[in-house]
Amino acid sequence: MIGDVGNEELKKRLGECLEKYERPIVIFLDDIDRLSKDEVHAVFRLVKLTGDLPNVTYVLCFDDEMVAAAIGERFGQGDVHAGRDFLEKVIQVPLRLPRIPVRGESGLQMYALGQIQNVLNSCGVELSEGQAHDLHQRFDEAILPKLLTPREALRYSNALSFTIPMLSGEVNVVDLMLFEALRIFYPEYHKFVSEERDMFIGSFDKPFAKERNTVKIDRFTSKLKELAGPLTPDQKKGVEGLIEYLFPRTEEATGNSQFSMTSWKRWLRDQRIASPEYFQRYLTYSVIKGQLHDTQLAVHLEAIGRGVPGAADKAVPHLVENSSHREFLRKLMGQLDNVSPTAAGLMAVAIARNSSLFPKERSFMNLGFDSPQSLASDGIAQLLKKMPEAEQITTLLQSVESASSFEFALAVVWEVGDEVQGKRLPEPLLNRAQAKLRARAIKEASGEPIFRVFPKYTRHLLYAWEKEDATAVIEYLNGALRQSPDAGMALLRGLTPDIRSSSQPEPFLVDFGEEDYQKCVRCCDADLLTSKLREEFSEIELNSDAVRWTDREPTQTDLNIVRQFLHWHERAEGLGGDSVSD
């Protein structure tokens, strides 16, 4: 049929064949408006000039506004009207479909929600009643005003079918769905969030000052006003409500709201995008290297809660090695509400057993409160509060006994006695923990006085003992003073307070004050200690200079500590004491 003939002859032969064909042929061309301008023009030229064949009908599907604008550049005045004139010459029977209503049982709303539900079902995600309410509210307010075609609804559901499995269990699923809506329907806002992270998860107060950061607030509000320019009033209200829901701290700029540490902990617990620990996951669709997977922690906690033998002791080193000690503790404390009492007790003891993984590193201003050891001991205290009171003491004693170092065991006892942070356990439990700690100290001292082996912790050990059993501590110290030749100075040094400062990386001894003297003589025989000190230091040494007060400067010496003790002792005996020297 084809042979070596020209286009006209070929078209003629094709027409003759089509006339003999019994059935009409319908050719559908969809999404023409998504082609480039040149491609749109080429399609209509082919249909008009070459494709006019017998028994053939073309169904052309497109947005007439967009196609008219593309074609109009080639004809007449070069505008949309010229394009429409051209289309009227090509399209014989125009059928304009009505826009689908957004709301209603047959509208885009139900179609879009149905697509979303299909994605959730396929991913095995079931929203709680509260989550479903939040999603539906933000959908109505922010997404519906931008939802114009079924194609947009399908595009959104396709995005969710990709992102939800990627981050299942690692982020807040409602936040993820809404942040994806921001990316698809309000891309300029999404870009603003991506490029200006601190605007959305940071504070609008100046650092270390109770003063508003007006420069930051002005930048933020000005940018929101700029982005809202092309939007309708409903779209503007919807997207701003969406921003405030996803990033509550932005209300500090747009209103008078303030957020406390409680809010930060809640965002962390709920895996919200507003939490600095989770924010980046929503942008990268992955768990950043060095972060601990929430699902990984959940699997271990579930096994520990079921009582799987050794699960806790295996979990702690495994989770620390796969992230870091700080990341493990941060994530565990963030998910504390999801830890069962059983898992809490087993995890507390496991952390103590593996306490070598949590060293006492130098930290902010060398204060130690945010060192891995401090964070781990605080974690044990928090885990204990998850348990019934009757079970707390057993777990606490096991933690003190099984800690890999005495220093860590002491840190645990300190934390459970902390009144400021609300972690303090009942007094009887604390006394038993102190007794267990003291027994461990005496055992590890191997016959030596505990104030010689643990000088840094002498004050804590002895004063807690005196509070519980004054007679026992006096007998212990008097015996140690009599048996050891230089025990007087060792004891006095252990009972002298120490402090840290920003200029001194290590703690240093300061003045032995009157209160320190009073506490000291409640723990031992004052005359016996005085006698031992006079044996260890000659009268010439003691009287070679007056007592000196350091005023919290790192200039303290052993000899001056003894002079300070004798100063208070002579006052107590009515002998006056030495005069104070600068």
C-alpha positions as CSV (number, residue, x, y, z in Angstrom):
1,M,0.0,0.0,0.0
2,I,2.7,2.4,1.0
3,G,5.4,1.9,-1.6
4,D,7.4,4.7,-2.9
5,V,4.8,7.4,-3.0
6,G,4.3,11.0,-1.7
7,N,2.4,12.1,1.4
8,E,-0.7,13.2,-0.5
9,E,-1.0,9.9,-2.3
10,L,-0.4,8.0,1.0
11,K,-3.1,10.0,2.7
12,K,-5.5,9.3,-0.2
13,R,-4.9,5.5,0.1
14,L,-5.2,5.6,3.9
15,G,-8.6,7.4,3.5
16,E,-9.8,4.8,1.1
17,C,-9.0,2.1,3.5
18,L,-10.7,3.8,6.4
19,E,-13.9,4.4,4.5
20,K,-14.2,0.7,4.0
21,Y,-13.7,0.1,7.8
22,E,-17.0,-0.7,9.5
23,R,-16.3,0.9,12.9
24,P,-15.4,4.5,13.7
25,I,-12.0,5.1,15.1
26,V,-11.6,7.4,18.1
27,I,-8.2,8.8,19.1
28,F,-7.8,10.3,22.5
29,L,-5.1,12.9,23.2
30,D,-5.0,13.9,26.9
31,D,-3.0,16.4,28.9
32,I,-2.2,18.5,25.9
33,D,-1.9,21.6,28.2
34,R,1.1,19.9,29.9
35,L,3.1,20.0,26.6
36,S,5.5,22.8,25.7
37,K,4.3,25.6,23.5
38,D,6.0,24.2,20.4
39,E,4.6,20.8,21.1
40,V,1.0,22.1,21.6
41,H,1.3,24.0,18.3
42,A,2.6,20.8,16.5
43,V,-0.3,18.7,17.8
44,F,-3.0,21.0,16.5
45,R,-1.3,21.4,13.2
46,L,-1.2,17.7,12.7
47,V,-4.8,17.2,13.7
48,K,-6.0,20.1,11.5
49,L,-3.9,19.6,8.4
50,T,-2.9,15.9,8.3
51,G,-5.2,14.0,10.6
52,D,-8.5,14.9,8.8
53,L,-9.2,11.3,7.8
54,P,-12.5,9.7,7.1
55,N,-14.2,7.7,9.9
56,V,-11.6,9.1,12.5
57,T,-12.6,11.3,15.4
58,Y,-10.2,13.0,17.7
59,V,-11.0,13.7,21.4
60,L,-8.6,16.4,22.6
61,C,-8.5,17.0,26.4
62,F,-6.9,20.1,27.7
63,D,-7.2,23.3,29.7
64,D,-8.5,25.7,27.1
65,E,-7.0,28.8,28.9
66,M,-3.5,27.4,28.9
67,V,-3.7,26.0,25.3
68,A,-5.2,29.2,23.9
69,A,-2.4,31.2,25.5
70,A,0.2,28.9,24.0
71,I,-1.2,28.9,20.5
72,G,-2.2,32.6,20.5
73,E,1.5,33.6,20.5
74,R,1.7,32.3,16.9
75,F,-1.5,33.9,15.5
76,G,-3.3,37.2,15.1
77,Q,-2.6,39.6,18.0
78,G,-0.5,37.0,19.8
79,D,-2.8,36.7,22.8
80,V,-5.4,34.4,24.4
81,H,-8.2,35.7,22.1
82,A,-6.1,34.8,19.0
83,G,-5.6,31.4,20.4
84,R,-9.3,30.9,21.0
85,D,-10.1,31.9,17.5
86,F,-7.7,29.3,16.2
87,L,-9.2,26.6,18.5
88,E,-12.7,27.3,17.2
89,K,-11.5,26.5,13.7
90,V,-10.1,23.1,14.8
91,I,-12.6,22.0,17.5
92,Q,-15.9,21.1,16.0
93,V,-17.8,20.1,19.2
94,P,-16.4,21.8,22.3
95,L,-17.4,20.1,25.6
96,R,-16.5,22.1,28.6
97,L,-16.6,20.0,31.8
98,P,-17.9,21.8,34.9
99,R,-15.4,22.2,37.8
100,I,-15.9,19.6,40.4
101,P,-17.3,21.0,43.7
102,V,-14.7,21.1,46.4
103,R,-16.9,20.2,49.3
104,G,-19.8,17.7,49.6
105,E,-20.1,14.0,49.3
106,S,-19.3,13.9,45.6
107,G,-16.7,16.7,45.7
108,L,-12.9,16.8,45.7
109,Q,-12.9,16.8,49.5
110,M,-14.3,13.3,49.7
111,Y,-12.1,12.2,46.8
112,A,-8.9,13.5,48.4
113,L,-9.8,12.1,51.8
114,G,-10.5,8.8,50.2
115,Q,-7.1,8.8,48.5
116,I,-5.4,9.7,51.8
117,Q,-7.2,6.9,53.7
118,N,-6.1,4.5,51.0
119,V,-2.5,5.5,51.6
120,L,-2.8,5.1,55.3
121,N,-4.4,1.7,55.0
122,S,-1.7,0.5,52.6
123,C,1.0,1.7,55.0
124,G,-0.7,0.1,58.0
125,V,-1.1,3.5,59.8
126,E,-4.1,4.0,62.0
127,L,-4.7,7.5,63.4
128,S,-5.9,8.1,66.9
129,E,-9.1,10.1,67.3
130,G,-7.1,13.2,68.2
131,Q,-4.7,12.8,65.2
132,A,-7.7,12.4,62.8
133,H,-9.3,15.5,64.2
134,D,-6.1,17.6,63.8
135,L,-5.5,16.3,60.2
136,H,-9.1,16.9,59.2
137,Q,-9.2,20.4,60.6
138,R,-6.0,21.5,58.9
139,F,-7.1,19.8,55.7
140,D,-10.3,21.8,55.6
141,E,-8.6,25.1,56.5
142,A,-5.4,24.9,54.5
143,I,-5.5,22.2,51.8
144,L,-9.1,22.6,50.5
145,P,-8.7,26.2,49.5
146,K,-5.8,25.1,47.2
147,L,-7.4,21.9,45.9
148,L,-8.8,22.6,42.4
149,T,-8.5,19.3,40.4
150,P,-8.5,15.6,41.1
151,R,-5.0,15.6,39.6
152,E,-3.8,17.7,42.6
153,A,-5.5,15.3,45.1
154,L,-3.8,12.4,43.4
155,R,-0.4,14.2,43.4
156,Y,-0.7,14.7,47.1
157,S,-1.7,11.1,47.9
158,N,1.2,9.9,45.7
159,A,3.6,12.0,47.7
160,L,2.2,10.5,51.0
161,S,2.6,7.0,49.6
162,F,6.3,7.7,49.2
163,T,7.1,9.6,52.4
164,I,5.0,7.7,55.0
165,P,6.8,4.3,54.5
166,M,10.1,6.1,54.4
167,L,9.6,7.6,57.9
168,S,7.2,5.2,59.5
169,G,7.7,5.2,63.3
170,E,10.4,7.9,63.0
171,V,8.3,11.1,62.9
172,N,4.8,12.3,63.8
173,V,2.7,11.0,60.9
174,V,0.2,13.9,61.0
175,D,3.0,16.5,61.0
176,L,4.6,14.6,58.0
177,M,1.3,14.6,56.1
178,L,0.7,18.3,56.7
179,F,4.3,19.3,55.9
180,E,4.0,17.4,52.6
181,A,0.8,19.5,52.0
182,L,2.8,22.6,52.6
183,R,5.4,21.5,50.1
184,I,2.8,20.7,47.4
185,F,0.2,23.4,47.8
186,Y,2.3,26.2,49.3
187,P,5.9,25.6,47.9
188,E,7.2,29.1,48.7
189,Y,6.3,28.6,52.4
190,H,8.0,25.2,52.4
191,K,11.1,26.9,50.9
192,F,11.0,29.5,53.7
193,V,10.9,26.8,56.3
194,S,13.7,24.8,54.7
195,E,16.0,27.8,54.4
196,E,15.2,29.6,57.7
197,R,15.1,26.7,60.2
198,D,15.6,28.9,63.3
199,M,12.6,31.1,62.4
200,F,10.3,28.1,62.9
201,I,11.9,26.0,65.8
202,G,14.0,28.7,67.5
203,S,13.1,31.3,70.1
204,F,12.0,34.8,69.3
205,D,13.8,36.1,72.5
206,K,17.4,37.3,72.5
207,P,19.9,34.7,73.8
208,F,20.5,34.8,77.6
209,A,18.1,37.7,78.0
210,K,14.5,38.2,78.7
211,E,14.0,40.5,75.9
212,R,12.2,40.2,72.6
213,N,14.3,39.8,69.4
214,T,12.4,42.5,67.4
215,V,14.7,42.2,64.4
216,K,14.0,38.5,64.0
217,I,10.3,39.1,64.6
218,D,10.1,41.8,62.0
219,R,11.9,39.6,59.4
220,F,9.6,36.8,60.1
221,T,6.3,38.8,59.9
222,S,7.5,40.7,56.8
223,K,8.3,37.4,55.0
224,L,4.9,36.0,55.9
225,K,3.2,39.1,54.5
226,E,5.2,38.9,51.3
227,L,4.3,35.2,50.8
228,A,0.6,35.8,51.4
229,G,0.4,38.4,48.6
230,P,-0.9,36.1,45.8
231,L,-3.2,34.1,48.1
232,T,-6.9,34.5,48.6
233,P,-8.1,35.4,52.2
234,D,-9.1,31.8,52.8
235,Q,-5.8,30.5,51.6
236,K,-3.8,33.0,53.7
237,K,-5.8,32.1,56.8
238,G,-5.4,28.4,56.2
239,V,-1.6,28.4,55.6
240,E,-0.9,30.6,58.5
241,G,-2.9,28.3,60.7
242,L,-1.0,25.4,59.3
243,I,2.3,27.1,60.1
244,E,1.2,27.7,63.7
245,Y,0.1,24.1,64.1
246,L,3.3,22.7,62.8
247,F,5.6,25.2,64.5
248,P,4.0,26.5,67.7
249,R,6.9,28.7,68.6
250,T,6.0,31.0,65.7
251,E,3.2,32.2,67.9
252,E,5.8,34.0,69.9
253,A,6.3,36.3,66.9
254,T,2.6,36.7,65.9
255,G,1.1,36.8,69.4
256,N,2.0,36.8,73.0
257,S,2.6,33.1,73.5
258,Q,5.5,31.7,75.4
259,F,6.7,28.0,75.5
260,S,8.4,26.3,78.4
261,M,10.6,23.2,78.7
262,T,7.4,21.2,79.2
263,S,6.3,22.0,75.7
264,W,9.7,21.1,74.3
265,K,9.6,17.7,76.0
266,R,6.1,17.1,74.6
267,W,7.2,17.9,71.1
268,L,10.2,15.6,71.5
269,R,7.9,12.8,72.9
270,D,5.4,13.2,70.1
271,Q,8.2,13.3,67.4
272,R,6.9,16.7,66.2
273,I,8.6,18.7,63.5
274,A,8.8,21.6,66.0
275,S,11.3,19.6,67.9
276,P,14.9,20.4,66.9
277,E,15.7,16.7,67.3
278,Y,13.2,15.7,64.6
279,F,13.1,18.7,62.3
280,Q,15.7,17.6,59.8
281,R,14.1,14.2,59.3
282,Y,11.1,15.9,57.7
283,L,13.3,17.6,55.1
284,T,15.6,14.7,54.3
285,Y,13.1,11.8,54.6
286,S,15.6,9.9,56.6
287,V,17.2,9.5,60.1
288,I,20.4,11.5,60.1
289,K,23.6,9.6,60.8
290,G,24.3,9.5,64.5
291,Q,20.7,9.7,65.5
292,L,18.9,6.7,67.0
293,H,16.0,5.2,65.1
294,D,12.8,5.5,67.2
295,T,11.6,2.1,65.9
296,Q,14.9,0.5,67.0
297,L,14.4,1.8,70.5
298,A,10.8,0.8,70.5
299,V,11.7,-2.8,69.6
300,H,14.1,-3.1,72.5
301,L,11.7,-1.5,75.0
302,E,9.0,-3.9,73.9
303,A,11.3,-6.9,74.4
304,I,12.5,-5.6,77.8
305,G,8.9,-5.0,78.9
306,R,8.0,-8.6,78.0
307,G,10.8,-9.8,80.3
308,V,13.0,-11.3,77.6
309,P,16.1,-12.5,79.6
310,G,19.1,-10.2,79.2
311,A,17.3,-7.9,76.8
312,A,18.1,-4.7,78.8
313,D,21.7,-5.6,79.3
314,K,22.1,-6.2,75.5
315,A,20.0,-3.1,74.5
316,V,22.0,-0.4,76.3
317,P,25.5,-1.1,74.7
318,H,23.9,-1.9,71.4
319,L,21.9,1.4,71.2
320,V,24.8,3.5,72.5
321,E,27.2,2.0,69.9
322,N,24.7,2.6,67.1
323,S,24.3,6.3,68.1
324,S,26.1,7.9,71.0
325,H,25.6,8.0,74.8
326,R,24.0,11.4,74.6
327,E,21.7,10.4,71.8
328,F,20.6,7.2,73.5
329,L,19.8,9.0,76.8
330,R,18.1,11.9,75.0
331,K,15.9,9.6,73.0
332,L,15.1,7.3,76.0
333,M,14.0,10.3,78.1
334,G,12.0,11.7,75.2
335,Q,10.0,8.5,75.0
336,L,9.7,8.0,78.8
337,D,5.9,8.1,78.6
338,N,6.0,5.0,76.4
339,V,8.2,3.0,78.8
340,S,6.4,0.5,80.9
341,P,7.2,0.2,84.7
342,T,8.8,-3.2,84.1
343,A,11.0,-1.9,81.3
344,A,11.9,1.2,83.3
345,G,13.3,-0.9,86.2
346,L,15.3,-3.3,84.0
347,M,16.6,-0.4,81.9
348,A,17.7,1.5,85.0
349,V,19.8,-1.4,86.3
350,A,21.2,-2.0,82.8
351,I,22.3,1.6,82.5
352,A,24.1,1.3,85.9
353,R,25.8,-2.0,84.9
354,N,27.0,-0.3,81.7
355,S,27.9,3.0,83.4
356,S,31.4,2.8,81.9
357,L,29.7,3.9,78.6
358,F,28.7,7.2,80.2
359,P,32.0,8.9,81.3
360,K,32.2,12.0,83.4
361,E,33.5,14.3,80.7
362,R,34.1,18.0,81.2
363,S,31.0,19.9,80.2
364,F,29.4,23.4,80.2
365,M,31.7,25.6,82.5
366,N,33.1,22.4,83.9
367,L,30.0,22.0,86.1
368,G,29.3,18.5,85.0
369,F,25.5,18.7,85.0
370,D,25.3,17.8,81.3
371,S,28.1,15.2,81.2
372,P,27.2,11.7,80.0
373,Q,27.5,10.4,83.6
374,S,25.2,13.1,85.0
375,L,22.7,12.5,82.2
376,A,22.7,8.7,82.7
377,S,22.3,9.0,86.5
378,D,19.4,11.5,85.9
379,G,17.9,9.0,83.5
380,I,17.9,6.3,86.2
381,A,16.2,8.7,88.6
382,Q,13.5,9.4,85.9
383,L,13.0,5.7,85.2
384,L,12.6,5.0,88.9
385,K,9.7,7.6,89.0
386,K,7.9,5.4,86.4
387,M,7.8,2.5,88.8
388,P,5.4,1.7,91.7
389,E,6.9,3.0,95.0
390,A,7.1,-0.6,96.4
391,E,9.5,-1.6,93.5
392,Q,11.6,1.5,93.5
393,I,13.9,0.5,96.3
394,T,14.9,-2.9,94.9
395,T,15.8,-1.3,91.6
396,L,17.6,1.6,93.2
397,L,19.7,-0.8,95.4
398,Q,20.5,-2.9,92.4
399,S,21.6,0.2,90.5
400,V,23.9,1.3,93.3
401,E,25.4,-2.1,93.8
402,S,25.9,-3.0,90.1
403,A,27.2,0.4,88.8
404,S,30.6,-0.1,87.2
405,S,32.2,2.6,89.4
406,F,31.6,4.0,92.9
407,E,31.4,7.5,91.4
408,F,28.5,6.5,89.2
409,A,26.7,4.8,92.1
410,L,27.1,8.1,94.1
411,A,25.7,10.1,91.2
412,V,22.6,7.9,91.2
413,V,22.0,8.5,94.9
414,W,22.5,12.2,94.4
415,E,20.0,12.4,91.6
416,V,17.2,10.5,93.5
417,G,17.7,12.9,96.4
418,D,17.3,16.0,94.1
419,E,14.3,18.0,95.4
420,V,14.6,20.8,92.8
421,Q,13.8,18.6,89.8
422,G,11.1,16.7,91.6
423,K,13.0,13.4,91.5
424,R,13.4,13.0,95.3
425,L,12.3,9.6,96.6
426,P,10.8,9.1,100.0
427,E,13.2,9.4,103.0
428,P,13.2,5.7,104.0
429,L,14.2,4.8,100.5
430,L,17.0,7.4,100.4
431,N,18.4,6.2,103.7
432,R,18.6,2.6,102.4
433,A,20.3,3.8,99.3
434,Q,22.8,5.8,101.4
435,A,23.5,2.7,103.5
436,K,24.1,0.6,100.4
437,L,26.4,3.2,99.0
438,R,28.3,3.5,102.2
439,A,28.7,-0.3,102.5
440,R,30.1,-0.3,99.0
441,A,32.6,2.5,99.9
442,I,33.8,0.6,103.0
443,K,34.2,-2.6,101.0
444,E,36.1,-0.9,98.2
445,A,38.3,0.9,100.7
446,S,39.6,-2.6,101.8
447,G,40.4,-1.6,105.4
448,E,41.5,1.9,104.7
449,P,39.4,4.8,106.0
450,I,36.8,5.8,103.4
451,F,37.9,9.5,103.7
452,R,41.3,8.5,102.5
453,V,40.1,6.4,99.5
454,F,37.2,8.6,98.5
455,P,38.3,12.2,99.6
456,K,36.1,13.9,97.1
457,Y,33.0,12.2,98.5
458,T,33.8,12.3,102.2
459,R,31.4,15.1,103.0
460,H,28.4,13.3,101.4
461,L,29.2,9.9,102.8
462,L,29.8,11.0,106.4
463,Y,27.1,13.6,106.7
464,A,24.5,11.2,105.4
465,W,25.7,8.6,107.8
466,E,25.6,11.0,110.7
467,K,22.0,12.0,109.9
468,E,21.0,8.3,109.9
469,D,23.2,6.9,112.8
470,A,25.4,9.5,114.6
471,T,26.8,6.9,117.1
472,A,28.0,4.6,114.3
473,V,29.8,7.2,112.3
474,I,31.5,8.6,115.5
475,E,32.7,5.1,116.4
476,Y,34.0,4.6,112.8
477,L,35.9,7.9,112.6
478,N,37.3,7.7,116.1
479,G,38.6,4.3,115.3
480,A,40.1,5.4,112.0
481,L,41.8,8.4,113.7
482,R,43.4,6.2,116.4
483,Q,44.7,3.6,114.0
484,S,46.1,5.8,111.2
485,P,49.1,8.1,111.9
486,D,48.1,10.9,109.5
487,A,44.4,10.4,109.5
488,G,43.6,13.8,111.0
489,M,44.7,15.9,108.0
490,A,43.2,13.3,105.5
491,L,39.8,13.6,107.3
492,L,39.9,17.4,107.5
493,R,40.8,17.7,103.9
494,G,37.9,15.5,102.9
495,L,35.5,17.6,105.0
496,T,36.7,21.0,103.5
497,P,34.3,22.3,100.9
498,D,35.4,22.6,97.3
499,I,34.1,24.7,94.4
500,R,34.5,25.2,90.7
501,S,34.8,28.4,88.7
502,S,35.0,29.4,85.0
503,S,38.7,30.2,85.4
504,Q,39.6,26.9,87.2
505,P,38.9,23.7,85.2
506,E,39.3,21.5,88.4
507,P,37.5,21.9,91.8
508,F,39.6,23.5,94.5
509,L,39.3,23.7,98.3
510,V,38.0,26.8,100.0
511,D,37.6,27.9,103.6
512,F,36.7,25.5,106.4
513,G,33.9,27.6,107.9
514,E,32.0,27.5,111.2
515,E,29.2,25.4,109.7
516,D,31.8,22.9,108.4
517,Y,33.3,22.7,111.9
518,Q,29.8,22.1,113.5
519,K,29.1,19.3,111.0
520,C,32.6,17.8,111.5
521,V,32.4,17.5,115.3
522,R,29.0,15.9,115.1
523,C,30.8,13.0,113.3
524,C,33.8,12.5,115.5
525,D,35.4,13.5,118.8
526,A,36.6,17.1,118.4
527,D,39.3,16.7,121.0
528,L,40.6,13.5,119.5
529,L,40.8,15.2,116.0
530,T,42.5,18.2,117.5
531,S,45.1,16.0,119.2
532,K,45.8,14.1,115.9
533,L,46.2,17.4,114.0
534,R,48.7,18.7,116.7
535,E,50.6,15.5,116.3
536,E,50.8,15.9,112.5
537,F,51.8,19.6,112.6
538,S,54.3,21.1,115.0
539,E,53.4,24.1,117.2
540,I,56.1,26.1,115.3
541,E,54.2,25.4,112.0
542,L,50.8,26.1,113.4
543,N,52.0,29.4,115.0
544,S,54.2,30.6,112.2
545,D,51.3,32.6,110.7
546,A,47.8,33.7,111.5
547,V,44.8,31.9,110.1
548,R,44.0,33.2,106.7
549,W,40.6,33.2,104.8
550,T,40.8,32.6,101.1
551,D,37.5,34.3,100.1
552,R,36.8,31.5,97.5
553,E,40.2,31.9,95.8
554,P,42.3,28.8,94.9
555,T,45.0,29.6,97.5
556,Q,44.0,27.1,100.3
557,T,46.7,24.9,101.9
558,D,46.6,22.0,104.3
559,L,48.3,24.0,107.1
560,N,45.8,26.8,106.7
561,I,42.9,24.3,106.8
562,V,44.2,23.1,110.2
563,R,44.5,26.6,111.5
564,Q,40.9,27.3,110.4
565,F,39.7,24.2,112.2
566,L,41.6,25.1,115.4
567,H,40.3,28.7,115.1
568,W,36.7,27.4,115.3
569,H,37.5,24.8,117.9
570,E,39.1,27.3,120.3
571,R,36.0,29.5,119.8
572,A,33.8,26.6,120.7
573,E,35.9,25.9,123.8
574,G,35.7,29.6,124.8
575,L,39.4,30.2,124.1
576,G,38.7,33.0,121.6
577,G,40.5,31.7,118.5
578,D,43.0,33.6,116.3
579,S,42.1,36.9,114.7
580,V,41.0,36.9,111.1
581,S,43.7,37.7,108.6
582,D,43.2,38.9,105.0
